[in-house]
Amino acid sequence: MNKTLVLDAGGVLATNLSPGLWQQLSDIGQCEQQALYAAYKQEISDDLWRGACTEQQWWEWLSARGIRLSDEQRATLIAGQLRPLPALNKLKAWSAGCKLVIMSNHRSEWLLPLLEPLLSSLHAVHISDQAGLRKPDPLWFEQIDNTLERPADIVFVDDSRKNLQAAERYGWRTLLADEQGLWIKMIDEWLN
């Protein structure tokens, strides 16, 4: 039986953008962080992650709220918040024992530079802004499930319980990416 490891990115391979990004943005705009984040969630969040709005439109949305950054400042801000976690360094070794699939609610412009050196180790990369869907939407899990070879032993790792529950509906085994990284040892054992 072949093995497939499906990994989220934020909180699994790299740090999550929240809450650090929102703290920095509110500091730059000298505005209240909770109000800024609430407006983002209500007005633009879904469109940003599903690719219905461009990255430029997101920066314009922020600019309209007094958060103005140069292109260089934008890149530095995102890169500073999207830092590699220990599992990122395991991908090459893991790829020898399984097919690696990335399934992430993210922006391609932000995530792909981090994954670039490892793309040859990855079987597939699914990013929400390209898919037009985001987790935990069952349609996205179904689409990805349909691309996986069967029979297969599929393990999905995410830092969100609601995303794990969605994956379980397709018969995927799941692991919660704990902050201590104990899940990494479990994957090592599964592959050996």
C-alpha positions in Angstrom: 0.0 0.0 0.0 1.4 3.4 -0.9 1.6 6.2 1.6 0.5 9.8 1.1 1.2 12.6 3.6 -1.0 15.7 3.2 0.4 18.7 5.0 -1.0 22.2 5.8 1.6 24.9 5.7 0.7 27.5 8.3 1.4 26.1 11.8 2.8 22.9 10.2 5.7 23.9 7.9 5.9 27.6 8.7 4.6 29.9 11.3 1.1 31.2 11.0 0.7 34.8 9.9 -1.7 35.5 12.7 -1.5 37.1 15.2 1.9 38.6 14.6 1.0 40.1 11.2 -2.0 41.8 12.6 0.0 43.2 15.5 2.5 44.7 13.1 -0.1 46.1 10.8 -2.0 47.7 13.6 1.3 49.2 14.9 2.1 50.6 11.4 -1.4 52.0 11.0 -1.6 53.2 14.6 -5.0 51.5 14.9 -6.7 49.1 17.2 -5.7 45.5 16.3 -9.0 43.8 17.2 -11.0 46.4 15.1 -8.7 46.0 12.1 -8.8 42.2 12.3 -12.6 42.2 12.7 -13.0 44.4 9.6 -10.6 42.1 7.7 -12.6 39.0 8.7 -15.9 40.6 7.7 -14.8 42.4 4.5 -12.0 40.6 2.7 -10.7 37.5 4.4 -12.6 34.9 2.4 -11.8 36.6 -0.9 -8.1 37.0 -0.1 -7.6 33.3 0.7 -9.8 32.0 -2.1 -8.1 34.2 -4.7 -11.2 36.3 -5.4 -9.1 39.4 -4.6 -5.5 39.9 -5.6 -2.7 40.5 -3.2 -2.6 44.1 -4.5 -6.2 44.6 -3.7 -5.5 43.4 -0.1 -2.7 45.9 0.2 -5.0 48.6 -1.2 -7.6 47.6 1.4 -5.0 48.1 4.1 -3.9 51.4 2.6 -7.4 52.7 2.8 -7.2 52.1 6.5 -4.0 54.1 6.9 -1.6 51.1 6.6 0.7 52.1 3.7 3.8 50.1 2.9 6.3 50.1 0.0 6.7 46.9 -2.0 9.9 46.2 -0.1 8.3 46.7 3.3 5.4 44.4 2.3 7.8 41.6 1.3 9.8 42.0 4.5 6.7 42.0 6.6 5.3 38.8 5.1 8.7 37.0 5.1 9.2 38.0 8.7 6.0 36.4 9.7 6.3 33.3 7.6 9.2 31.6 9.3 10.1 27.9 8.7 9.2 25.4 11.3 11.2 22.2 11.9 9.0 20.0 9.7 10.0 22.0 6.6 13.5 20.5 6.9 12.0 17.0 7.0 10.2 17.1 3.6 13.1 15.8 1.5 13.7 12.8 3.8 9.9 12.1 4.1 9.5 12.2 0.3 11.6 9.0 0.1 8.8 7.1 2.0 5.6 8.7 0.8 4.0 11.1 -1.6 4.0 14.6 -0.1 1.0 16.8 -0.8 0.6 20.4 0.4 -3.0 21.7 1.1 -2.9 25.2 2.5 -5.1 28.1 3.0 -2.6 30.6 1.8 -1.5 33.0 -0.9 0.8 31.5 -3.6 2.9 34.7 -3.7 3.8 34.2 0.0 4.0 30.4 0.3 5.7 29.3 -2.9 9.0 31.1 -2.2 9.2 29.2 1.0 8.5 25.9 -0.7 10.6 26.6 -3.8 13.8 24.7 -2.7 11.7 21.7 -1.9 9.3 21.5 -4.9 11.1 18.5 -6.4 10.2 16.6 -3.2 6.5 17.4 -3.4 4.0 15.3 -5.3 1.5 18.2 -5.5 0.9 21.7 -4.1 -2.7 22.9 -3.5 -3.0 26.5 -2.4 -6.4 28.0 -1.6 -5.9 31.2 -3.7 -5.4 29.0 -6.8 -8.1 26.5 -6.0 -10.8 29.1 -5.3 -11.6 27.1 -2.2 -10.4 27.0 1.4 -10.4 24.5 4.2 -12.6 23.2 5.7 -14.8 23.3 2.5 -15.7 19.7 1.8 -15.6 20.4 -1.9 -11.8 21.1 -1.7 -11.1 17.9 0.3 -13.2 16.0 -2.3 -11.2 17.5 -5.2 -7.9 16.6 -3.6 -9.1 13.2 -2.5 -10.0 12.4 -6.1 -6.4 13.1 -7.2 -4.9 10.6 -4.7 -4.0 7.1 -5.6 -6.0 4.3 -4.0 -5.6 2.2 -2.1 -3.4 4.5 0.0 -2.6 5.1 3.6 -3.3 8.9 3.8 -2.3 11.0 6.8 -3.3 14.7 7.0 -1.6 17.1 9.3 -3.1 20.4 10.2 -3.1 22.8 13.2 -6.8 23.3 13.0 -9.2 20.7 14.4 -12.1 21.7 12.1 -9.8 21.0 9.1 -8.9 17.6 10.5 -12.6 16.8 11.0 -13.3 17.6 7.3 -10.4 15.3 6.2 -11.7 12.4 8.3 -14.9 12.4 6.2 -12.8 11.1 3.3 -11.1 8.3 5.3 -7.9 10.2 5.9 -6.1 9.6 9.1 -5.3 12.9 10.9 -2.8 14.4 13.2 -3.0 17.7 15.0 0.2 19.7 14.5 1.1 20.4 18.1 3.3 23.4 19.1 5.9 21.0 20.6 6.3 19.2 17.3 5.5 15.7 18.7 3.5 15.0 15.5 6.9 15.0 13.6 8.1 12.0 15.5 4.8 10.3 14.8 5.3 10.8 11.1 8.8 9.5 11.3 7.5 6.3 13.0 4.7 6.0 10.4 7.2 6.1 7.6 9.6 3.7 9.2 
